[in-house]
Amino acid sequence: MKLKKPKFRDVLFLIVVALLIIPQTRKPIQVFLNKGLALISPSVLSEENQGHIAGYSWSLVQENGENFNFETLKGKVILVNFWATWCPPCIAEMSSLQELYDDYNQKIEFVFVTDDSFKTVNQFLKKNDYNLPIYRSVSNFNKIFELKSIPRTFLVDKNGKIIIDKTGAANWNSETVREIIDKLILTKS
């Protein structure tokens, strides 16, 4: 029986499959691929698809153990991001969220919610030089924030209307998002 010489693309395919199977290389590859998807800016929901936060009753906790009541954010522009340190799309969009936070943390409220332990989160933040306000949920959140997958990010106006509802990685530091936030800041509630 005569063996065929393997073709370059067959060898390349096997290498890619092997890299995706190995846990140490799988996550960086997934993050890299999701960074490509995170170049796309999220879009505003059409008027008929914009949900509304009926109640702000939601208890969260900060790393220092201090309770945080979401009710205190009523009447403000809020960006709520559900994420995890193990989630490649979350990691892919985090740098754009940090850049947005750097420029807008005095103008709007940011709430980054995770189920990860604060120890794990702090290691992730330190490694990536992020300084985002991280919370863990203590009570059930509003049904409007129901999650099927992460990352999921909501941009909420001063009246509790959800302007952007994005699942998956996105570019949160885009001109489009900045223009939307600037308009929301100037709008009276």
C-alpha positions as CSV (number, residue, x, y, z in Angstrom):
1,M,0.0,0.0,0.0
2,K,1.4,3.4,-1.0
3,L,0.9,6.3,1.4
4,K,0.1,9.8,0.1
5,K,2.2,12.7,1.1
6,P,0.1,14.9,3.4
7,K,-1.0,18.2,1.9
8,F,0.0,21.5,3.7
9,R,-3.7,22.4,4.4
10,D,-4.4,19.0,5.9
11,V,-1.4,19.4,8.3
12,L,-2.5,23.0,9.1
13,F,-6.0,21.8,9.8
14,L,-4.7,19.2,12.2
15,I,-2.5,21.7,14.0
16,V,-5.5,24.1,14.4
17,V,-7.7,21.3,15.8
18,A,-4.9,20.3,18.2
19,L,-4.5,23.8,19.4
20,L,-8.3,24.1,20.0
21,I,-8.3,20.9,22.0
22,I,-5.5,21.8,24.3
23,P,-7.0,24.0,27.2
24,Q,-3.9,26.2,27.5
25,T,-4.1,27.3,23.9
26,R,-7.9,27.2,23.4
27,K,-8.8,30.2,25.5
28,P,-6.3,32.6,23.9
29,I,-7.4,31.6,20.5
30,Q,-11.1,32.1,21.4
31,V,-10.3,35.5,22.9
32,F,-8.4,36.5,19.7
33,L,-11.3,35.4,17.5
34,N,-13.8,37.3,19.7
35,K,-11.6,40.4,19.5
36,G,-12.4,40.5,15.8
37,L,-16.1,40.4,16.6
38,A,-15.6,43.0,19.3
39,L,-14.7,45.6,16.6
40,I,-18.4,46.0,15.8
41,S,-20.2,48.7,17.7
42,P,-23.5,47.7,19.4
43,S,-26.6,49.2,17.9
44,V,-29.6,51.1,19.5
45,L,-32.7,49.0,19.9
46,S,-35.7,50.2,17.8
47,E,-38.3,52.1,19.9
48,E,-40.7,49.1,19.9
49,N,-38.0,46.7,21.2
50,Q,-36.8,49.0,24.0
51,G,-37.6,47.4,27.3
52,H,-38.1,49.4,30.5
53,I,-36.9,48.7,34.0
54,A,-40.1,48.6,36.1
55,G,-38.4,48.3,39.4
56,Y,-34.9,49.0,40.6
57,S,-35.0,46.7,43.6
58,W,-31.7,44.8,43.3
59,S,-29.1,44.2,45.9
60,L,-25.5,43.8,45.0
61,V,-22.3,43.5,47.0
62,Q,-18.9,45.0,46.4
63,E,-15.6,43.3,47.2
64,N,-15.2,45.2,50.5
65,G,-18.5,43.5,51.6
66,E,-20.4,46.8,51.3
67,N,-23.9,46.4,50.0
68,F,-25.0,48.3,47.0
69,N,-28.6,49.0,46.2
70,F,-29.3,49.4,42.4
71,E,-32.2,51.7,43.5
72,T,-29.7,54.5,44.1
73,L,-29.1,54.6,40.3
74,K,-32.7,55.5,39.4
75,G,-32.8,58.6,37.2
76,K,-29.2,58.1,36.0
77,V,-27.7,56.7,32.7
78,I,-26.4,53.2,33.5
79,L,-24.3,50.7,31.8
80,V,-24.8,47.2,33.2
81,N,-22.4,44.4,32.1
82,F,-22.7,40.7,33.0
83,W,-19.4,38.9,32.5
84,A,-17.0,36.3,33.8
85,T,-13.2,35.9,33.8
86,W,-13.4,32.5,32.1
87,C,-15.6,33.9,29.2
88,P,-13.6,34.6,25.9
89,P,-16.1,37.1,24.5
90,C,-16.2,38.9,27.9
91,I,-12.4,39.1,27.9
92,A,-12.4,40.3,24.3
93,E,-14.6,43.3,24.9
94,M,-13.2,44.2,28.4
95,S,-10.5,46.6,27.1
96,S,-13.1,48.7,25.2
97,L,-15.3,48.8,28.3
98,Q,-12.3,49.9,30.4
99,E,-11.6,52.7,27.9
100,L,-15.2,53.8,28.0
101,Y,-15.1,53.7,31.8
102,D,-12.0,55.8,31.9
103,D,-13.7,58.6,30.0
104,Y,-17.3,58.3,31.4
105,N,-17.1,57.1,35.0
106,Q,-17.9,60.6,36.3
107,K,-20.8,61.0,33.9
108,I,-22.7,57.7,33.9
109,E,-23.0,54.7,36.3
110,F,-21.1,51.5,35.5
111,V,-22.2,48.2,37.1
112,F,-20.1,45.1,36.2
113,V,-21.7,42.0,37.5
114,T,-20.1,38.6,37.8
115,D,-20.6,35.3,39.7
116,D,-16.8,34.8,39.9
117,S,-15.1,35.1,43.3
118,F,-13.6,38.5,44.1
119,K,-10.2,36.8,44.4
120,T,-10.5,35.5,40.8
121,V,-11.8,38.9,39.6
122,N,-9.0,40.8,41.3
123,Q,-6.3,38.6,39.8
124,F,-7.9,39.2,36.3
125,L,-8.2,43.0,36.9
126,K,-4.6,43.3,38.1
127,K,-3.2,41.2,35.3
128,N,-4.9,43.4,32.7
129,D,-4.5,46.7,34.5
130,Y,-8.3,47.3,34.8
131,N,-10.0,49.3,37.5
132,L,-13.7,48.6,36.9
133,P,-16.4,48.6,39.6
134,I,-17.2,44.9,40.1
135,Y,-20.3,43.6,41.9
136,R,-21.9,40.3,42.8
137,S,-25.6,39.9,42.9
138,V,-27.1,39.3,46.3
139,S,-30.8,39.3,45.3
140,N,-32.5,38.4,42.0
141,F,-32.2,41.1,39.4
142,N,-35.0,42.7,37.4
143,K,-36.4,40.2,34.9
144,I,-35.5,42.7,32.1
145,F,-31.9,41.6,32.7
146,E,-32.6,37.9,32.2
147,L,-29.5,36.2,30.9
148,K,-29.2,33.3,28.4
149,S,-25.5,33.9,27.8
150,I,-22.7,36.3,28.6
151,P,-21.4,38.9,28.0
152,R,-24.6,40.8,28.1
153,T,-24.6,44.5,28.3
154,F,-27.4,47.0,28.8
155,L,-27.3,50.8,28.3
156,V,-30.2,52.3,30.3
157,D,-31.4,55.9,30.0
158,K,-32.4,58.2,32.9
159,N,-36.0,57.0,32.6
160,G,-35.2,53.3,32.9
161,K,-35.5,52.6,29.1
162,I,-33.1,50.1,27.7
163,I,-31.4,51.8,24.7
164,I,-28.9,49.1,24.0
165,D,-29.2,45.4,24.8
166,K,-26.2,43.5,23.4
167,T,-25.3,39.8,23.9
168,G,-21.7,38.9,22.9
169,A,-18.6,40.9,22.4
170,A,-18.8,44.5,21.1
171,N,-16.8,47.6,20.8
172,W,-18.1,49.8,23.6
173,N,-15.6,52.5,23.1
174,S,-16.8,53.3,19.6
175,E,-17.8,56.8,18.4
176,T,-21.4,55.5,18.0
177,V,-21.7,54.4,21.6
178,R,-20.0,57.7,22.8
179,E,-22.5,59.8,20.8
180,I,-25.4,57.8,22.2
181,I,-24.2,58.2,25.8
182,D,-23.5,61.9,25.2
183,K,-27.1,62.4,24.1
184,L,-28.5,60.4,27.0
185,I,-26.5,62.5,29.5
186,L,-27.9,65.7,28.0
187,T,-31.5,64.4,27.9
188,K,-33.7,65.5,30.9
189,S,-35.5,62.7,32.6
